[in-house]
Amino acid sequence: MKRLRECGELEIETYLGRLLRIGVLISAAVVLAGLILYLHSHGAEAPDYRVFKGEPADLRSVYGIVLDARHAERRGVIQLGLLFLLATPVARVAFSTLAFACQRDKIYVLITLIVLGVLIYSMVGGFH
């Protein structure tokens, strides 16, 4: 992050690219780990498509997903990987806000803060 203080466009683009790559790779690794756990336990079962089974209640909140993933619950690990995938573009917008602030571009700081606010608001339950 030492280079970020330079506020050069090339450095910022490099950090943003790295952030997106790392986010996607971490997400893919976590989903793959959950998939391996799931297939190890349920790989030989035949799927039953006659009855719809929704997500369990513990996988409908971030807290429940993290708790399940901590206990190596297969579906919780997969859901955690998907949460990482969703968090990657949010982190990109947050980083962009810092980069624009470093460049002293007030208009873009305001715009990215609005976008970040809308993203966070919609993720925590707004815009039903």
Number of C-alpha atoms within 10 A of each C-alpha: 8 5 10 15 12 13 16 14 13 9 16 21 13 11 19 19 13 12 17 16 13 13 21 20 15 16 23 17 14 21 24 15 17 23 17 15 18 16 13 11 11 12 12 8 8 7 8 8 7 6 6 7 8 7 9 9 9 14 19 11 11 15 11 16 23 19 17 20 21 12 11 15 16 22 20 23 26 26 22 25 26 17 16 20 20 15 16 20 18 17 17 18 17 17 17 21 23 18 25 19 16 16 17 12 12 13 11 16 20 14 12 19 17 13 16 20 14 13 15 14 12 12 12 10 8 10 8 4
